[in-house]
């Protein structure tokens, strides 16, 4: 399953649950005060988010057996006062890569296998 979204604007809300095998998601978000909730339930997943804006709230979860390569999440964030919560779990290792630019961002990461 491949999912690609490009969102431009302020005050958007995205709620997404994806189920299946070998899921790849890519989101590019430009704007302020957006709320994104993404849950991936699969045996293998890869999620990339690029965010440019302020006061955005992102919640991303990856759960499942994570056979083979496991779960991987990459976030590239430019902006101030953004909140990010990432939770990954499965039966093999998980990978989280986060790059933030600017100030007052809050990042919470929980991983486990």
Protein Blocks (a to p, Z undefined) as FASTA:
>chain_A
ZZddddedehiacddddedehiadddddedehiacddddddfbdcdddddedehiacddd
dedjkpajlpadddddedehiacddddddjbdcddddddedehiacdddddZZ
